[in-house]
Amino acid sequence: MTAPLAKIDATPYATPSSVWRLRTDAWEFLGYGSKQLTALATPGKGVTAAHQQMLVEVNRKLNVLEAIEPYWAVPGKAHLATLRARIEDGDYPAALDLVEPVTRGFARFRHEVDDRATDLDPEAQPNDQTPMADRRPRFEVLVVDDISETVREELFAEMAGQRRESDAFTYQVNVVPSLEDALIAVMLNPTIQACILRPGFAVSARNRPGEDLRRYLDGLLDPGLPQFTPKARILSLADTLKELRPELDLYLVADVSIEDLAGSSNRRFNRLFRREESMELHLSLLGGVAERYETPFFDAVQHHSRKPAAVFHALPISRGGSVVNSRWIKDMGEFYGLNLLHAETSATSGGLDSLLDPHGSIKRAQDLAARAFGARRSYFVTNGTSTANKIVHQSILAPGDVVIADRNCHKSHHYALMLAGAQVAYVDAYPLNEYAFYGAVPLKALKSMLLDYRRAGRLDEVKMVTLTNCTFDGIVYDVERVMEECLAIKPDLVFLWDEAWFAFAGFHPIFRRRTAMAAAARLQANFKDPAYRARAKAQRAALFDPETGEPVDDAAWLRTRLLPDPDATRLRVYATQSTHKTLTALRQGSMIHIFDEDFSHLNEVTFNAAYMTHTSTSPNYQILASLDIGRRQAELEGFELVQRQAYLALSVAQAVARHPLLKKYFRVLNTLDLIPEEYRETRRPMPLRDGIAAMDEAWRTDEFVMDPSRLTLHIGNTGVDGDTFKHKYLMDLHGIQVNKTSRNTVLFMTNIGTSRSAVAYLIDVLVKLAEHFETERAEMSPRALAARQAKAARLLATPPPLPDFSRFADKYRSGAHTVDGDIRTAYFTTYKNDACGYIMPKELIDRVRAGEEIVSAGFVTPYPPGFPILVPGQVFTKEILSFMAALDTREIHGFDAELGFRIINDVPAPRERG
Ligand SMILES: Cc1ncc(COP(=O)(O)O)c(C=O)c1O
């Protein structure tokens, strides 16, 4: 027997996003440690130095786990206590027997210990919570109550007694004593799907939380909480749990005054129970998870595919008809599997709901998506966010409406605005000249532009603002603030947030705050808050001249953090998401989420018409089913997966920063590189690296923040440009796919499917490449080396500044003091052959230098960087020409090597507006 091991009293773990790793690593180390201790223990010889050293290490891991495991039901505190006792007894083989089932569980279920795959010590789950060996999904239920061990055991027994073989899911129950413990538990343990609140809980955590969590909790909790009445505490805990993880089912179990609580708590709790109703509670727990598990359209497709049917309909592939009997394309069925063919169907063949007029399973699936993403309505789109954007633009805009659009937006917006006949006012994002791409649009630029329109007497024409959040490179707006301040200037402004890259964000509390839907909901709540209303009223008094009722000077409006008039404002917010880019969905699966207070009386009809305009009458049902499944996954495990993807990206960044050879050739660009100081209040290069509290602080205060799951790797020191690095070194040599480069950077993204081993592979490949560059340089001739170094110097030097977007030719503009242009008239001019011609670069340069106004007939887009530098109707400026001359770009869309640039020769009169 060895001496008792020293315990600690504070939770030593770093940050919630890394706990899953800390936990798996600690258990794995205990397995290794138990084996080592077995080998090191020599009977009769006492404890050697190596043995003692290993005991110290093992103790350290036990301490880590003793701080973490109370937040998990399985394997649980008791299992860990037994393990500690075995080690202290020197019975290391028995310790190993306790560890192995746990690590086996991790290997099979990511970081969750599945007790069905294990034979955990029965002491781990007193009162027989031993589950049935089956494949039903499992989850954990958190009970919040300060109860004795005996009562706890009775509770476990009572809940276990309700189980049935026919239950769709299994669950284990864990108890934490306090409100703070409950919040820590739901942040650390993603397997918790439901919480049962019982009024006896305490406020403070039993063990002192680690510094990071302490600060995070302080930011969440009302400082007056300890003085709250029991009822107020219950409501406060429920609200905070919902803020952290809105998907959780909450139940309240109380003996007395349940009726008193009922009125104020219905909104927060799925149901209220009296203590004796444990069967009802059990069924509700299962029912709550079943509601999220439900996939109405996927189920309908499966059901349909199993029904016998003969196909006399225009879909030869249906039921595999044209494939399985073919002599030549059988391999299609073999590769994709027969289910895919059996599932192929169409609305017009009957039996399944129709996307163009949904009333059944598609409608229900869309309603569930709206709940999951916090929208009032959600619509599925089968042709990507490119189409989703066109639908929203068309639904809102009539010809002549002014739209403020990020000049750096995805091309689908430009095309949509051209189709809609909008007057487009492009606004510039801040440039990142050193890396040759753009950041995001500063709020000040948006406000200035709105104020320009107000000054020009044209504010009523401005209908919509459209921005990309987050940008391709991971720059994230303060969505709430942007909408708040813009609405203060124009209270009925519509917002389209292109969240093509941000669908995952709704499933983590910090990311979620910067999504369009969450920001809209918060603004709506603020508008009802008397304190907010009073502040807004006081501000209006200062910003309008009391005599004339006119706004005071624009400088004051620019300086002030504006609050809209809650009574005049209408919240009209749209978000388009490529579900397929960041959540589980087949390619092209996208969604439109809507939070529009005027939708049903202003926009529903035009939205439906726009939806009809752009949606195929033969939408792919597999894409729709995958959206339904993706939503299920996001609601049940999105929180865990989002945490994980951010953490994995961080681990790559840290590896690059620490490894001597990696840091010689590569550098991960951080917040300080990509977000200029004027747009930040915080100064941390990688907030998540410093913990969740640091990330929370930056995401609450800074104008722009970085999505930590994206890594922009600076590769200038390699002397290889981004495009070559991507194709030659990453793809061809190592099979690593990335989808964006700039002249000296490569963008890597983790996603919810990224594994630890994929990350390890990436780091390994980067090390190999760095070694390759090192060897190559060592063996190069002096002349080749000089050439390589010169190339690296060019890639490191700042290229010519990215040009501001050009301006529309006067003929296409509506006012001398505003910038919008009529992109559609310009575009259709190009259909008249005699109105257009071509010009070669040399002549173009000469004529522009001579002061001539030359107007582009098309979109001109160099790849990379990949954003249009001209749209139809805009003029070639000197800055644009020098930028293009300095670009070492092979591919320029809109430029024909033989003919040159297409230009408008004869600029027609602007079309009549009105
Ligand atoms: C910002 C942005 N919006 C929209 C799209 C188009 O999305 P999808 O590929 O789903 O059509 C993209 C595609 O990359 C994008 O980057």
The ligand as an ORCA input file, in Angstrom:
! r2SCAN-3c Opt
* xyz 0 1
  C     -20.026     34.685    -48.811
  C     -20.605     33.658    -49.722
  N     -21.904     33.719    -50.008
  C     -22.489     32.811    -50.813
  C     -21.752     31.794    -51.381
  C     -22.431     30.812    -52.280
  O     -22.765     29.690    -51.562
  P     -23.119     28.299    -52.250
  O     -21.827     27.684    -52.616
  O     -23.854     27.574    -51.158
  O     -23.979     28.593    -53.426
  C     -20.387     31.684    -51.104
  C     -19.595     30.601    -51.703
  O     -18.439     30.437    -51.499
  C     -19.797     32.654    -50.259
  O     -18.484     32.632    -49.981
*
